[in-house]
Amino acid sequence: MLADGVAVVHFAFLVFVVVGGFVALRRPWVFWPHLAAAAWGAVIVVFGVECPLTHLENVLRRHAGEAELAGGFIDTYVEGVIYPERFVAEARLLVAAAVVTSWVLLAHRLARRLARRRTAA
């Protein structure tokens, strides 16, 4: 049950990586945790580092007498389930595009605020 809880947290983390920047448009304080999450996601993808949540889930599954994940978390729960495995590169590009788009929108909003403050001063 604990391993399943870690999997739920892992899904929430993935969703946050994708949409956290858009959440920050309404709640600006979310930007910094989102920046950290997106950076960590990029490190995992670019350098092939194992996510600590995947490691924790595997440890918990082992202790429960269950099999570990055959691959990583995304290999097991996302690829071939949410999108076909042959579209891995496209899926990564879509995630990167979502993150960059949200950050561009955030930068635009910040620039407008700063311009308004200068005009008001």
C-alpha positions in Angstrom: 0.0 0.0 0.0 2.9 2.4 0.7 4.4 1.7 -2.7 1.1 2.6 -4.3 1.0 5.8 -2.3 4.5 6.7 -3.6 3.2 6.0 -7.1 0.3 8.4 -6.6 2.8 11.1 -5.3 5.0 10.4 -8.4 2.0 10.9 -10.7 1.2 14.2 -8.9 4.9 15.2 -9.3 4.7 14.6 -13.1 1.5 16.6 -13.4 3.1 19.4 -11.4 6.1 19.4 -13.8 3.8 19.8 -16.7 1.2 22.3 -15.4 2.9 23.9 -12.4 4.0 26.9 -14.4 0.3 27.5 -15.4 -0.7 27.2 -11.7 2.0 29.9 -11.0 0.1 32.3 -13.2 -2.6 32.4 -10.5 -0.3 31.6 -7.5 3.1 33.2 -8.2 4.7 31.5 -5.1 4.3 28.2 -7.0 7.0 29.3 -9.6 10.0 28.4 -7.4 8.9 24.9 -6.5 7.9 24.4 -10.1 11.3 25.6 -11.3 12.9 23.0 -8.9 10.6 20.2 -10.1 11.1 21.1 -13.8 14.9 21.2 -13.3 14.9 17.8 -11.6 12.7 16.4 -14.4 15.2 17.7 -16.9 18.1 16.1 -15.1 16.4 12.8 -15.0 15.6 12.9 -18.7 18.9 14.3 -19.9 21.3 12.4 -17.7 19.2 9.2 -17.1 19.4 9.6 -13.3 17.0 7.4 -11.3 14.3 9.3 -9.5 14.4 8.9 -5.7 10.6 8.2 -5.8 11.2 5.3 -8.2 13.9 4.0 -5.9 11.6 4.3 -2.9 8.7 2.6 -4.7 11.0 -0.3 -5.6 12.3 -0.6 -2.0 8.7 -0.7 -0.7 7.6 -3.2 -3.3 10.6 -5.5 -2.4 9.8 -5.3 1.3 6.2 -6.2 0.5 7.3 -9.2 -1.5 6.3 -7.7 -4.8 8.3 -7.3 -8.0 10.1 -4.1 -8.6 9.2 -1.9 -11.5 10.5 -3.5 -14.8 11.9 -0.1 -15.9 11.5 3.4 -14.5 8.2 4.9 -13.3 7.5 6.5 -16.7 8.4 3.3 -18.5 6.0 1.4 -16.4 3.0 3.7 -15.8 3.1 6.3 -18.6 4.7 5.0 -21.8 2.4 2.6 -23.6 -0.5 3.6 -21.3 -1.0 7.3 -21.8 0.9 7.5 -25.2 2.4 4.8 -27.4 6.1 4.0 -26.7 7.1 5.1 -30.2 6.1 8.7 -29.3 8.5 9.2 -26.4 10.4 12.0 -28.1 7.2 13.8 -29.0 5.8 13.4 -25.5 9.0 14.9 -24.0 8.8 17.8 -26.5 5.2 18.5 -25.5 6.1 18.5 -21.8 9.0 20.9 -22.5 6.8 23.1 -24.7 4.2 23.2 -21.9 6.8 24.2 -19.3 8.4 26.8 -21.6 5.1 28.2 -22.6 4.0 28.7 -19.0 7.3 30.4 -18.2 7.0 32.7 -21.2 3.5 33.7 -20.0 4.9 34.2 -16.5 7.7 36.4 -17.8 5.2 38.4 -19.9 3.0 38.9 -16.9 6.0 40.0 -14.8 7.1 42.5 -17.5 3.6 44.0 -17.6 3.5 44.4 -13.8 6.9 46.1 -13.8 5.9 48.4 -16.7 2.7 49.4 -14.8 4.8 50.1 -11.6 7.2 52.3 -13.6 4.3 54.2 -15.2 2.6 54.6 -11.8 5.8 55.9 -10.2 
